[in-house]
Amino acid sequence: LDGLIHGCIPVVIQDESDMFFEGVFGTVGLGYDYSDFSVRLAEADLPKLVDVLTGIPLRRIKAMRKVVMHVRDYFVYKDMYNPSKQNREELLSRGRPNQDGF
């Protein structure tokens, strides 16, 4: 999640598991799915990783980054890191309103 929070496109190499919030963005009406902002690769395809990543068109990368920048605030609970009121207000003001959780 750290990479996503910093604007990176997640590359998921994990069979038979769901990612954090997977399926939730569409359910709550945001219209996004993990495939809109991440790359998923089967564990058996790990030797093809470089080819898969270099084969993603620049247009697709830009579209994915745009979605990453929109959804990343949902992965940050800004008010849990700093107990002081001043620090909490400062962190909450950095993201878009109401986007630090559902």
N, C-alpha and C positions, 0 to 999 in steps of 0.2 A: 504493500500500500504506500510505502514511502515514495517510491518512484512516481506513482500516479499523482500523489499530492503535489509533487514538484513538476508535474506537467509531462511526464514520460508515458508513452504508450505501453501498457502492461503486455508482457509475453508470458502466457500461461502454459506451462508444460506439466500437466497433471491430469491423469486419466481418472474417470469416475468420481469427480468431485465438483461441487459447485463453489463458485467464488463468493466472497462477501457481497451482499446485495444482488446477487445474480437473479434476474427475473423481476426484481422489485421496481426498477425504473419504468418499465412498461406498465406494470400493475398500478402504479400511482399516477400514471398519465403523463410521464415525461417523454414517452415515445422513444426511449433508448433501450438498447440491449447491449450486453457485454461485447458482442461482435462489432458494435459501432465504435468502440474505443479500445479494443484489445485484440491481440492475436492469440489464438489457441492452437496448440500443437500437441498431437498425441505423443506419448513417451516413446513409442516405437519409431516416430519420425524425427527424433532428436538429431540424428546425423544430417538431416536436411535443413536444420535451423538456419544456417547462413543463406542458403538458396531461397528459403521461404521469405526471410526478412528482406533480402536484397531484391526479391521479386515483387514487392509491394510497390505499386505505382505512387509517385510523389503526390498525385492528386488525392489518393486514398489516405496517405499519411497525413496530409493537411486536414482532411475531413475528420480523421480520427483524433488528431490533436485538438481540434475545435471542440469535439465532444468531451475529451479529457478535461479541458479547461472549464467546461460547464459542470461536469459531474464531480470533479475533485472535491469540492466543498462538502459534498455529502459524506465523504470519507473522513472528515476532520470534525472531531467534537471539540470545538474551540474553547468551550467553557470548562472543560475538565482538567486542563493542564495547569491553570493558574488559579489558586483559590482566592487571591486578592481581588476585590471588586474592580479596582482600576485596571489591572492587567486583563481581567476577564472582558471588560468593556472594550479595551483596545483590540483584543483578539477578535471579538465578535464584530467589530466595525470593519475588519479587513476583508471579509468575504461578502458575498451578496446576501441580502436579508433573508432570513428563514432557510438558509441552505446548509446548516450544519447538522442536519438530521431530519428525519421524516416526521 
